[in-house]
Amino acid sequence: MRDALNSGLIDFLKASPTPFHATASLAQRLEAAGYQRLDERDSWATVPGGRYYVTRNDSSIIAIKLGKQAPLHHGIRMVGAHTDSPCLRVKPQPELQRQGFLQLGVEVYGGALLAPWFDRDLSLAGRVTYRRDGKVESQLIDFKLPIAIIPNLAIHLNRTANEGWAINPQNELPPILAQVAGDERIDFRALLTEQLAREHELIADVVLDYELSFYDTQQAALVGLNGDFIAAARLDNLLSCYAGLQALLAADSDETCVLVCTDHEEVGSCSACGADGPMLEQTLQRLLPDGDTYVRTIQRSLMVSADNAHGVHPNYADKHDGNHGPKLNAGPVIKVNNNQRYATNSETAGFFRHLCMAEEVPVQSFVVRSDMGCGSTIGPITASHLGVRTVDIGLPTFAMHSIRELCGSHDLAHLVKVLTAFYRCRELP
């Protein structure tokens, strides 16, 4: 099971260089398992026992497995994650031609570790909106090949490089795509038109706009003498999306189960398709149109907010509270913050710990040092929007928000096992 899950995760990461591609990958896997797509613009005719999914903005997705009985009786089991990761996004008018090189201006998306982006073989993917035959359409594209790089400055010209320096995103991050001769000018939108023709065999009249991200072409891999680790881009938080999907597909219970993977968590979730938007609430209200039934069902429900946790790094162990340093390959982590940066409380933490004990899954706890600030997740946002009881959990990770992160190769199986048990669980606290 462990090897198959790890192999599947590596394939999923390869197919998901952007939130748009991640959502498409999730949708493809759901459809293969018999889930039907619901269009938010149409009326819905769902039936008990039905399996459905809905997308918004092509970058967020909610999968629903309706129970054979009304969800009012036993509540809804929800797992939440996010599809986006810190990266470099291409600006609207990006062309830069300096010193005979074609470069593209980029904007940093989210709280990215910038130094690891240098000297990487980069490709470009995302969504392109264009006009064809008088109609506005959109398609996902992925160049796949390494078409760009951000070379470091040689240490001979920056003698203090190893002492640390502030990276200027405006001046130092534009990737190099090509050399150009003389006064030759390259139109980036023309390159996108060519890519649409290559990838989709369509001829666009004009590219109107795009949302494109650079990504590292190095594939995810098992690393370590004994294959103890997975090194990959976008583990935060496609790892949790994949774990939630595998658990949902494995859950054969009669309970109502939901997997929600939303965009824009790394920039605050405040969007029409983010956790701080109305997507999940509107979806659940359409399934439970009676207001009284809706509130009563939510109060019988529980959300597991799954987002990666900070593993204790052997070179920086003092960055953790001495009693709360999660280890890689030692199981999922319950994340606690009394200032509500995480939505965990004693009841939800106790229930998740109970599930882990019943499934013989190791479980850990994380509390940030009292002299450090604490990050947050979709957990508190979802809890405050829905009023649903929530526990924040995640798998321990190194180098979070780097272009290449690291997690334990045993932990994915642990997480899938306990999430599957959660989806199957008949009684919630």
N, C-alpha and C positions, 0 to 999 in steps of 0.2 A: 504493500500500500504506500509506504513512504517514498519509494523510488518512483512509482507511477505518479504520485502527487507532485513531486519535485520536477519530474520531466514535464508534466502538464503545466506547471507554473512557468517554467522556462519558455515553453511554446507560447503561452498566453502573453508573457512580457514581450516576446519578439513581435507578436501581432499587434501590440498596443503601445506604439510610441507616443500617442497623444490621448487625451480624454475621449476624443471622438472615436479613435480606433478602439480604445478599451471598451466603450459602450457598444460599438458594432461587434466586437469579439464576444462580449457577454450575451448580446442578443442572438448571435449565431448559435451559441451553445445552448441557450434556452430553447430556441426553435427546434434544434435537433432533439431536445428532450420533450417536445410536445407542447411547449408554451406558445400561446397565441398572442399576437401583438394587438393592443388596444390603442386606438387613435383618440387623443384627447379632444379632438374637434367633433367626434361622433358620439352618439348615444351608446352606452354600454349595455350589453345583455349578458351578464355573467351568470354562471350556474354553480351551485354547490359542487365542490370537487374539481372545479375548473382551474386551469393553469394559464396565467396571463402575464404580460409585461407591457410597460409603457415607457417611452423615452421622451425627453424634452431637450431641446437644443442640440440634439445628436450627441450630447456629452454626459447626460445623466440618465439613469435607468432604475426602474422599480419593478421587481419580479414578485408575483403574487401567486401563492398556492392556496386556494380557498379550501377550507375544511368542508367536510360533508355535512356538518352541523353549523348553525349560525355562530359566528365568532363571539357573539355576546356571551355564550356559556363558558368558554374557556380562555377568552382573550386572544390577542394576536402575538405571535412570536416574531420579533423584528430584529434583523441584523443590519447595521449601518456601516458604510465605509465611504471612501471618496476616490474619484477617478483621476484627479489632477495631481501633479507633482511639480516642484520648482524646476524652472527651465529658462531658456532664452527664447523670447518671442520676437518675430520679425516685425519691424515698424511699418506703418502704411506706405511711406515713401523711403525705402531703405537703401537705395543705391548709393554707394560711396566708391569713388574711384580715386585712389590716392597712391602715388608712387608707382603707377602702372599696375595696380592690383584692383580687382573688383571685390568689394566687401559689402556686407549688409548690416545696416544699423539694427540693433536689437534692444529690447527692453527686458529687464530681469523680472520674471514672474515668480512671486513668492519669495520666501527666505532662503535663497539658494546659497550653498557653499560655492564660491566663485572660482577659487584657485584650481580645483580639479577639472574645470572646463578647458584649461589650456592643454595643448598638445594632444587632443583627442580627435579621432576620425569621426566627423559629424555628418549626419544626414538631416533631412528636412521633411516634415510631415504635418498634416493638419487638414483643415477644410477650406475649400476655395469656392467662392460664389461668383457666378459668371452669367452672361446673357447669351442665349442661343435661340435663334428663330423667334426673337422678340420676347422670350420668356426668361425669367430669372430662375436659375437652378443652382444647386450646390453639389459638390462631390468631395469625397475624401481623397487625398493624394499622399503618397509616400515615395520619395526618391530612392530610398533604401540604400543606394550606393553612397560611399563617403564622398560628399561633394564640397566639404568645407573643413576648415581647421582654424584654431586660434593659437598661433605659435607664441611660445614664451619669448621674452627678451633674454638674450644670453647673459649669464652671470657676469661676464666680463664688462658688460654695459650697465649692470645693476648689482654692484658688489654687496649691497645690503639685502638682497632678495631673501636670503635664508634667515634674516632677522625679522622678517615680516614687513609687509607694506600694504597700504590701502589700495585696493584695485579700483580704478575709476571705470565704472560700467560704460560710460559714454565714449571714452577714448580707447579703452584697452580690450573691450570685448567684441567689437565687430569682427565676425569670422571672415577669413579670406576664401573666396570661391574660385578665383581665376586670375591670370595675368592678362592684361589688355594692351594692345599696341596703340601708341600715339593717341589720337583723339577719338578712338573707337568708343562708342557708348553702348551699354547693354541695358535693355529694358527688362526688369525683373518680371513684370506681368507677362511679357512675351515668353519667358522661360516657363512660367506656370501654364500658359496656353499649350506649349509643346508637351509638358508633362501630362496634362489632361488628355491630349491626343494619344500619347504613348500608353498611358495606364488604362484609359477608359474608351479609347477609340472614338472620341467625340471632338468636334471642332467648335470651340467657343467663339462667338463674335467678339467678345471682349471680357477680360477678367475684371470684375467689379470690385471685389475685396477678398480678404482671406484672413484666416487665423492659423498661423504656421509656427511650429516650434522646432528648434534644432534639438537633436538627440544623439547620443553616443551609439555608434554602430557596433561596438563590441558586444557580443551576445552574453546573456547571463550564463553562469557556469558554476558547477560544483568545484569548490577549491578546498585546499588543505590536504595534509598527508593522508587522512582517512576520509576525505570528502565530507568534512563536518560542517561546511559552510556553503551558502549560496551567495555569490557576488553578482549584483545586477543593478541596473538603473530602475527607478520607479518602484522599488519594493514598498516604499511609502507612497501610495497605500494600495497599489494593485495586489500586493500580497494578501491583504484582507479581503479585497473584492473577490479574488479567486477562491480563497478559503470559504467565504460566505456562499459563493456559487456552488462549490462542491458539496457543502453541507446541505444546501437546499435541495439539490438534485438527489442526494442520498436519503433525505428524510421521507419516509414512507408512512408517516402518521396521518391521522384524520384531522389534525389541527390546522388552523389558518396560519400560514407562514409568509413573511415578507422579507425580501432582500432589497435594500435601497443603497445605491451607489451614486452619489451626487458630485457635481463639479464644484470648483472654486473654493474648496476648503482651505487651500494654502493662502488665499487672499481674503479670508474672513467669511466665506460662504454666503455673502449678501448678494444674491442674484435670483433671477426667476427660476433657475435650475439648481441653486445651491441649497444647503441645509437650512439657511436662514431665509429662504424663500418659501412659497406656499405649496411646492410640488407634492410632498408627501402628505400633507394635511388635506389637500384637495383630492388626491387619489383615494385616501381612506374615507373621506366624506362621500365620495361617489359610490363606494362599496357599502357604506352605511349611511344612507341619506336621512334617516330619522335622527334628529338631534339628540334625543334622550338616549337612544340605543348607542349612538356614537360615543357619547361621554362615558356611559357605563362600560362599553367595550374597552375603551382606552384605559380605564381604571383597572381593568382585569389583564392588561397587556404588559409586556416588558420589552425594552430595547437593549440589545447588546451593541454598543458602539465600539467597533473594532478598528483600531489605528495603532501603528507601530509604537513601541515603547523604547526608551533609551537603555540599552544594555550597558552594564558596567565594563568600561574599557580598561584593559590591564595597564595601559600607559597613563591613564587619567582617572584612576579609581577615586581620587579625592573629589571628583566632580559629583559624586553620589553621596547620599546619606549612608552612613556605615551599615545601617540595618536594612537598607532598601536598595540593593544593587542587583538588579535582575541579570541572570546569567543566560547566555545563548545556549540553546538546546536543553533548557531546564523548564520549558513549558510557558504557556501564556501568562501575562502579567495583568493583575488587577491594578488599575491606576486610581489613586486617591488624591484629592486636593480639597481641603476644608474651605477654601475660598471659591469653590465651585468652578474652577477651571476644568475639572472633571465632574461628571454628574453622579458618580458612584456614591451610594450610601451603604450603611451597614446591612440593610436588608438585601439590596441587589448584589453587593459583594458576597454576602453569605450564601445566596442562592447560586451564584456562579461557582463559588468554591465547593459547594455541595455537589454540583454537576461534575466538576473535575474529580472530586474524590470518588464519586460513583462510577466514573468512567476510567479511573486509575490514570488520570492525566495529571502530571505535576503542574503546580500553579505557584506563582510568585506575586509579590506586591511591589509597587513603586510609589514613593513619595519624594518629591523634589527636595533638595536641601533647603533648609529654612532661610538661608542667605542668598538664594537664587530665585529668579522668576520662573514661573511655570507656564508651559505651553498649554494649548487647549485643543479640543476636537469638536466633532459634530455632536457629541453627546449632550453637553449643556444646552446647545442650540435646539436640538430636537426635543429635549425634555421640556424646555420652556415654551416651545411652540405647541406641542401636543399635550403636555401634562402627563407624559408617560414615564413610568419608572425606568431608570436607565443605569447600566453599569458600563464604565469605560474600561476596555481591556485592549491588549495588543501583544504582538510578538516582539521580543527584544531584538534590537538592531544596532549596528555600529554605523557611523558616518551618515546619519540621517540628513537628508537634503543635499548630499553629495551627488555628483553625476553617476557614482557607483557606490551602492550601499552593500551592507553585509548582514546576513541573518544566519541562524542555525538551520542546518538541513534536516534536523529531526523535529523542529518545532511546527512546521506546517501540518504534519500529520496529527500532532497534538491538538492544534487549533481546530482542524476540520472535525476531529472526533468529538470534541466538546460542543461545538456549534451544531453538529448533527444531533447530539443528545438534546440540546436546547430546543431545536425545531421539533423533535419527537416528543418532548415532555408534555404530558397531559395536564399536570397541575402546576400552575405558577403560584408563587407566594402572594 
